[in-house]
Amino acid sequence: MKIYFDTLTPNESNLLPLQSRGKSNWWLVSRGTDIKKHLEEMNVEVDLISRVDEPGGYFIDVNADPIWWAGVCRGPDVPTKHILSYLSDELINLVKNKKIRIIIAADKEGGSMNIVDQNAFLSTTNAMIELGLPPGSILIIQGNFTIKKDYDLWLENTNHPKMFDVQYSSHFTNLFFNKKFLPTSPSIDTAIAVAEFDFTSLNRVYRSHRGAHCYYLAKNKLLDKGIISCNEISLTDHAGANIVNVSIEEFSGVLETHYPRFVDGNWSNTNAAEYYNHMFYNNSLMSFVTETKFNENVVFPTEKIYKPIAFGHPLILLASAGTLRAIQDLGFKIDWCGIDPSYNDITDHQERFFKTHEILQWWIQLSREAKVKRIMESRSTIEHNFHLIRNRHFYHESLSQAIESSKEYFNG
């Protein structure tokens, strides 16, 4: 099966005019795409949409969370129509005649498709019906691990027709993976010999749970125990203050006193997602990861988890409930240092926050000998994960799944 593009220029997105609007260079589609590169690595044939000669896929590499490109976001200067509404008549006719299947590549974000009255499931359904698109002619691949379960539940609860298909896509497992910057053996081996710090905690873009985490570290006098960054703070974040049960005055006062704190480059001019620093992993015995999503009903594993795994480091994870189980389902082991992973199963966000930090406190209070003993006891877990992320290309697997699903659609 072929995959079609508007141009064959490398890294150029389909529907390029939707890349910008006014002064914004980040509108409905991504500024660039690596999909062509990955398809070529997989030996998938690509061709121009202007010369369709067999059924194939057409990727729309969308920008931002679903409520944005589905046209249901609230606020000024936001898209007011679903991205499907911008398709040309020629493209619509190709879809109607079952010549192409639209694959909405939304896997660089993991936000919910259904947030109260901002329902991307409904918006996509309505857009397809209004355009007269056949059921199954749209596939959404997204970074939320639970998207299929969420969609099935929505269909069951609403009795809406199933107009499109959904699939989880593990983009971030390999998105910033560059072997030339990575160690050839687990970094924890070096750390056992030379590490000065109990943990590393890298907090770049501000989010409420990261602010609460940084407050907790400062308030509990843990800043000298770890390699800690906090590139941004908010002095008006009531949600962050509520997580740790303090007033906004107390919360903002502690943050302003102790942060910002840079150890991994200045976020304003460095894309930290693409940044590798061996020192973090060589000089600490544990990674404390604050994921992108925490208090939302989605599961969105990103490079923040996969970097310590790729460096061969154990980790404690502050993330939305079920994130550890998701990466376990992908094949990773999650029993680092004898820590019971059920702490991440806790659905109450505040309870999960404090339980995760209780584990961090427990880790810090262990003697160095006890830490090393636990690391060595979970050496097989660290090794397994270290090799798994090198030996499997999860994003290629996701693209292959989307292609196979599309073949089934055309053959159905």
C-alpha positions as CSV (number, residue, x, y, z in Angstrom):
1,M,0.0,0.0,0.0
2,K,1.3,3.5,-0.9
3,I,1.3,6.5,1.3
4,Y,0.5,9.8,-0.5
5,F,1.8,13.3,0.1
6,D,1.2,16.7,-1.3
7,T,4.9,17.0,-2.1
8,L,7.9,14.6,-1.8
9,T,10.0,17.2,-0.2
10,P,11.5,15.7,3.0
11,N,10.1,16.9,6.3
12,E,7.3,18.8,4.6
13,S,3.8,18.3,6.0
14,N,0.7,17.6,4.1
15,L,-1.8,20.5,4.0
16,L,1.1,22.9,4.4
17,P,-1.1,26.1,4.2
18,L,-2.6,25.0,7.6
19,Q,0.8,25.2,9.2
20,S,0.5,29.0,9.9
21,R,-2.2,31.6,10.4
22,G,-1.4,35.2,10.8
23,K,1.6,35.6,13.1
24,S,1.3,32.0,14.4
25,N,3.7,29.4,12.9
26,W,2.0,26.6,14.9
27,W,-1.5,26.3,13.7
28,L,-3.3,23.1,12.6
29,V,-0.5,21.0,11.2
30,S,3.1,20.6,12.4
31,R,5.8,22.9,11.0
32,G,7.6,19.8,9.8
33,T,7.1,16.0,9.8
34,D,9.4,13.0,10.0
35,I,6.8,10.6,8.7
36,K,8.3,10.4,5.2
37,K,11.7,9.6,6.7
38,H,10.3,6.8,8.8
39,L,8.2,5.3,5.9
40,E,11.3,5.2,3.8
41,E,13.2,3.4,6.5
42,M,10.4,0.9,6.6
43,N,10.6,0.5,2.7
44,V,7.0,1.8,2.4
45,E,6.4,3.4,-1.0
46,V,5.4,7.0,-1.0
47,D,3.9,9.0,-3.9
48,L,2.2,12.3,-4.8
49,I,-1.5,12.7,-4.0
50,S,-1.8,14.1,-7.5
51,R,-1.2,10.7,-9.1
52,V,-3.1,8.2,-7.0
53,D,-3.1,4.9,-8.8
54,E,-4.0,2.5,-6.0
55,P,-5.6,2.8,-2.6
56,G,-3.4,4.3,0.1
57,G,-3.0,6.5,3.1
58,Y,-2.7,10.2,3.5
59,F,-1.2,11.5,6.8
60,I,-2.2,14.7,8.4
61,D,0.4,15.5,11.0
62,V,-1.6,17.7,13.3
63,N,-0.5,20.1,15.9
64,A,-1.5,20.2,19.6
65,D,-4.1,18.2,21.6
66,P,-7.3,16.9,20.0
67,I,-9.6,19.7,21.2
68,W,-7.4,22.1,19.1
69,W,-7.5,20.4,15.7
70,A,-11.0,19.1,16.2
71,G,-12.2,22.7,16.5
72,V,-13.7,22.5,20.0
73,C,-11.1,24.5,21.9
74,R,-12.4,27.4,23.9
75,G,-10.9,30.9,23.9
76,P,-9.8,33.7,21.5
77,D,-7.9,33.0,18.3
78,V,-8.5,29.2,18.3
79,P,-9.6,27.0,15.4
80,T,-13.4,26.9,15.1
81,K,-13.7,24.1,12.6
82,H,-12.5,20.5,12.5
83,I,-9.4,20.0,10.4
84,L,-11.3,17.7,8.1
85,S,-13.4,20.8,7.1
86,Y,-10.3,22.2,5.4
87,L,-9.8,19.3,3.0
88,S,-10.1,20.1,-0.7
89,D,-13.0,18.8,-2.8
90,E,-10.5,16.6,-4.7
91,L,-9.2,15.1,-1.4
92,I,-12.8,14.6,-0.2
93,N,-13.7,12.8,-3.4
94,L,-10.7,10.5,-3.1
95,V,-11.8,9.5,0.4
96,K,-15.5,9.1,-0.7
97,N,-14.4,6.8,-3.6
98,K,-12.2,4.8,-1.2
99,K,-9.0,5.7,-3.0
100,I,-7.4,7.1,0.1
101,R,-7.8,6.8,3.9
102,I,-7.0,9.8,6.0
103,I,-4.6,9.1,8.9
104,I,-4.6,11.9,11.5
105,A,-1.2,11.7,13.1
106,A,-1.9,13.2,16.6
107,D,0.7,11.0,18.4
108,K,3.1,13.8,19.5
109,E,0.4,14.8,22.1
110,G,-1.7,12.8,24.4
111,G,-4.5,15.0,25.6
112,S,-8.1,13.7,26.0
113,M,-10.5,13.5,23.1
114,N,-13.3,14.3,25.5
115,I,-13.1,17.1,28.0
116,V,-16.5,18.0,29.4
117,D,-18.1,20.0,26.6
118,Q,-15.0,19.9,24.4
119,N,-15.6,16.6,22.7
120,A,-13.3,15.7,19.8
121,F,-15.0,12.3,19.4
122,L,-18.3,14.0,18.6
123,S,-16.7,16.8,16.6
124,T,-14.9,14.2,14.4
125,T,-18.1,12.1,14.0
126,N,-20.1,15.2,13.0
127,A,-17.5,16.4,10.6
128,M,-17.4,13.1,8.8
129,I,-21.1,12.9,8.5
130,E,-21.4,16.5,7.2
131,L,-18.7,15.8,4.6
132,G,-20.3,12.5,3.6
133,L,-17.1,10.5,4.4
134,P,-17.5,6.7,4.6
135,P,-17.3,5.0,8.1
136,G,-13.7,3.8,8.7
137,S,-12.2,6.3,6.2
138,I,-10.5,8.2,9.0
139,L,-7.9,6.7,11.4
140,I,-6.6,8.7,14.4
141,I,-3.3,7.7,15.9
142,Q,-2.7,9.4,19.2
143,G,-0.3,9.4,22.1
144,N,-2.9,8.6,24.7
145,F,-2.5,4.9,25.6
146,T,-6.1,4.6,26.5
147,I,-7.7,6.2,23.4
148,K,-9.3,3.0,22.2
149,K,-10.8,2.2,25.5
150,D,-12.0,5.8,25.8
151,Y,-13.6,5.8,22.3
152,D,-15.3,2.4,22.9
153,L,-16.8,3.7,26.1
154,W,-18.0,6.9,24.5
155,L,-19.7,4.9,21.7
156,E,-21.3,2.6,24.3
157,N,-22.6,5.5,26.4
158,T,-23.8,7.7,23.6
159,N,-25.0,5.3,20.9
160,H,-23.3,7.4,18.2
161,P,-22.3,5.6,15.0
162,K,-18.7,4.4,14.8
163,M,-17.5,6.6,12.0
164,F,-13.7,6.4,12.5
165,D,-11.0,4.2,14.0
166,V,-8.4,5.1,16.7
167,Q,-5.0,3.6,17.6
168,Y,-2.4,4.3,20.2
169,S,0.9,5.3,18.7
170,S,4.2,5.2,20.7
171,H,5.9,8.1,19.0
172,F,8.0,9.3,21.9
173,T,9.8,6.0,22.5
174,N,12.0,6.7,19.5
175,L,11.3,10.4,18.7
176,F,14.4,11.8,20.3
177,F,16.4,8.6,20.3
178,N,19.9,9.1,19.0
179,K,22.2,6.2,19.6
180,K,25.4,8.3,19.0
181,F,24.6,10.2,22.2
182,L,23.7,7.2,24.3
183,P,26.0,5.0,26.4
184,T,26.9,1.5,25.3
185,S,26.3,0.1,28.8
186,P,23.9,1.3,31.6
187,S,24.9,4.5,33.2
188,I,23.9,3.2,36.6
189,D,27.2,1.2,36.6
190,T,29.2,4.4,36.6
191,A,26.7,6.0,39.1
192,I,27.2,3.2,41.6
193,A,30.9,4.1,41.7
194,V,30.9,7.9,41.6
195,A,27.4,9.4,42.1
196,E,27.2,12.3,44.5
197,F,23.4,12.6,44.5
198,D,20.5,10.4,45.4
199,F,18.3,11.4,42.5
200,T,17.9,13.5,39.4
201,S,14.7,15.6,38.8
202,L,14.4,17.6,35.6
203,N,11.5,20.0,35.4
204,R,11.5,22.2,32.3
205,V,8.1,23.5,31.1
206,Y,6.0,24.5,34.1
207,R,2.9,22.4,35.0
208,S,1.0,22.4,38.2
209,H,2.2,19.0,39.4
210,R,5.8,20.1,38.6
211,G,5.4,23.2,40.6
212,A,4.0,21.2,43.5
213,H,6.9,18.8,43.2
214,C,9.4,21.6,43.3
215,Y,7.6,23.1,46.3
216,Y,7.8,19.8,48.1
217,L,11.5,19.4,47.4
218,A,12.2,22.9,48.8
219,K,9.9,22.7,51.7
220,N,11.3,19.3,52.8
221,K,14.9,20.5,52.4
222,L,15.7,18.0,49.7
223,L,17.3,20.3,47.2
224,D,20.8,19.3,48.2
225,K,20.0,15.6,47.7
226,G,19.4,15.7,44.0
227,I,20.4,17.2,40.6
228,I,17.3,19.4,40.2
229,S,16.1,21.7,37.5
230,C,13.1,24.0,37.6
231,N,13.3,26.2,34.5
232,E,10.0,28.0,35.0
233,I,7.7,28.9,37.9
234,S,4.2,30.3,38.3
235,L,3.3,32.6,41.2
236,T,-0.4,32.4,40.5
237,D,-0.9,28.6,40.2
238,H,-3.7,27.8,42.6
239,A,-4.0,24.3,41.2
240,G,-0.4,23.6,42.1
241,A,-0.9,25.0,45.6
242,N,-4.0,22.8,46.0
243,I,-2.1,19.7,45.3
244,V,0.1,20.3,48.3
245,N,-2.7,21.8,50.5
246,V,-1.2,25.2,51.0
247,S,-2.2,28.8,50.3
248,I,-1.1,30.5,47.0
249,E,0.9,32.9,49.1
250,E,2.9,30.1,50.7
251,F,3.2,28.2,47.5
252,S,4.4,31.1,45.4
253,G,6.7,32.4,48.1
254,V,8.6,29.1,48.3
255,L,8.9,28.8,44.5
256,E,10.1,32.4,44.2
257,T,12.7,31.9,46.9
258,H,14.3,28.7,45.5
259,Y,13.7,28.8,41.7
260,P,14.2,29.0,38.8
261,R,17.0,26.5,38.9
262,F,18.9,25.6,35.7
263,V,21.1,22.5,35.3
264,D,20.1,21.3,31.8
265,G,20.2,24.4,29.7
266,N,17.8,27.4,29.4
267,W,14.5,26.2,28.0
268,S,14.0,29.6,26.2
269,N,16.8,28.7,23.8
270,T,17.4,24.9,24.2
271,N,14.9,22.2,23.2
272,A,15.5,20.1,26.3
273,A,13.6,17.1,24.8
274,E,16.5,16.7,22.3
275,Y,19.2,17.3,25.0
276,Y,21.4,14.6,26.4
277,N,23.6,15.0,29.4
278,H,25.4,11.9,30.7
279,M,26.2,13.7,34.0
280,F,22.6,13.5,35.2
281,Y,22.6,9.7,35.1
282,N,26.3,9.1,36.0
283,N,26.1,11.3,39.0
284,S,22.8,10.2,40.6
285,L,21.3,6.8,41.7
286,M,17.6,7.4,40.7
287,S,15.6,9.4,38.2
288,F,12.5,11.1,39.5
289,V,10.4,11.7,36.4
290,T,7.7,14.4,36.3
291,E,5.7,13.4,33.2
292,T,3.7,15.8,31.0
293,K,0.3,14.5,32.2
294,F,-0.6,14.0,35.8
295,N,-4.1,15.0,36.8
296,E,-5.9,14.1,33.5
297,N,-7.6,10.9,32.7
298,V,-5.1,10.0,30.0
299,V,-1.9,8.0,29.8
300,F,0.8,9.7,27.8
301,P,4.3,8.3,28.1
302,T,6.9,10.6,26.6
303,E,10.7,10.9,26.2
304,K,10.9,11.9,29.9
305,I,10.4,8.3,30.8
306,Y,12.4,6.8,27.9
307,K,15.5,8.9,28.4
308,P,16.4,7.4,31.8
309,I,15.5,3.9,30.4
310,A,17.8,4.5,27.5
311,F,20.6,5.6,29.8
312,G,20.1,2.5,32.0
313,H,18.7,4.3,35.1
314,P,16.0,3.2,37.6
315,L,13.1,5.6,38.0
316,I,10.3,6.8,40.2
317,L,7.4,8.3,38.2
318,L,5.0,11.2,38.9
319,A,2.4,10.8,36.1
320,S,-1.2,10.1,35.5
321,A,-2.6,6.8,36.9
322,G,-1.7,3.8,34.8
323,T,1.3,5.2,33.1
324,L,3.7,2.5,34.5
325,R,1.3,-0.2,33.5
326,A,1.2,1.2,30.0
327,I,4.9,1.0,29.5
328,Q,4.8,-2.5,31.0
329,D,2.3,-3.4,28.3
330,L,4.8,-2.2,25.8
331,G,7.3,-4.8,27.1
332,F,9.3,-2.8,29.7
333,K,9.9,-4.0,33.2
334,I,8.8,-1.6,36.0
335,D,10.0,-3.2,39.2
336,W,13.0,-0.9,39.8
337,C,14.8,-1.3,43.1
338,G,12.0,-3.3,44.7
339,I,9.5,-0.4,44.5
340,D,5.9,-1.7,44.2
341,P,4.6,0.0,41.0
342,S,1.1,0.1,42.3
343,Y,1.8,3.6,43.6
344,N,1.1,4.8,40.1
345,D,-2.2,3.0,40.0
346,I,-3.8,5.3,42.6
347,T,-6.5,7.2,40.8
348,D,-6.9,10.0,43.3
349,H,-4.4,12.6,42.0
350,Q,-3.4,14.2,45.3
351,E,-3.0,10.8,47.0
352,R,-0.9,9.6,44.1
353,F,1.3,12.7,44.4
354,F,2.0,12.2,48.1
355,K,2.5,8.4,47.7
356,T,5.1,9.0,44.9
357,H,7.0,11.5,47.1
358,E,6.8,9.2,50.1
359,I,8.7,6.7,47.9
360,L,11.3,9.4,47.0
361,Q,11.8,10.2,50.7
362,W,12.2,6.5,51.5
363,W,14.8,6.2,48.7
364,I,16.8,9.2,50.0
365,Q,16.8,8.0,53.5
366,L,18.3,4.6,52.6
367,S,22.0,4.2,53.1
368,R,24.2,4.2,50.1
369,E,24.9,0.6,50.6
370,A,21.2,-0.2,50.7
371,K,20.6,1.8,47.6
372,V,23.4,0.0,45.7
373,K,22.1,-3.4,46.9
374,R,18.6,-2.6,45.6
375,I,20.0,-1.4,42.3
376,M,22.0,-4.5,41.8
377,E,19.0,-6.7,42.7
378,S,17.1,-4.9,39.9
379,R,20.0,-5.0,37.4
380,S,18.1,-7.5,35.2
381,T,15.2,-5.0,34.9
382,I,17.6,-2.1,34.0
383,E,19.4,-4.3,31.4
384,H,16.2,-5.6,29.9
385,N,14.8,-2.0,29.4
386,F,18.2,-0.7,28.2
387,H,18.3,-3.3,25.4
388,L,14.6,-3.3,24.6
389,I,14.5,0.4,23.7
390,R,17.5,-0.2,21.4
391,N,16.2,-3.4,19.8
392,R,12.6,-2.4,19.0
393,H,11.4,0.6,17.0
394,F,8.1,1.3,18.6
395,Y,7.2,4.1,16.2
396,H,7.8,1.9,13.2
397,E,5.5,-0.7,14.8
398,S,2.8,2.0,15.3
399,L,3.1,3.1,11.6
400,S,3.0,-0.6,10.5
401,Q,-0.2,-1.1,12.6
402,A,-1.8,1.9,10.9
403,I,-0.9,0.6,7.5
404,E,-2.2,-2.9,8.2
405,S,-5.4,-1.4,9.6
406,S,-5.8,0.7,6.4
407,K,-5.3,-2.4,4.2
408,E,-8.1,-4.1,6.1
409,Y,-10.3,-1.0,5.5
410,F,-9.7,-1.1,1.8
411,N,-10.2,-4.9,1.6
412,G,-13.4,-4.8,3.7
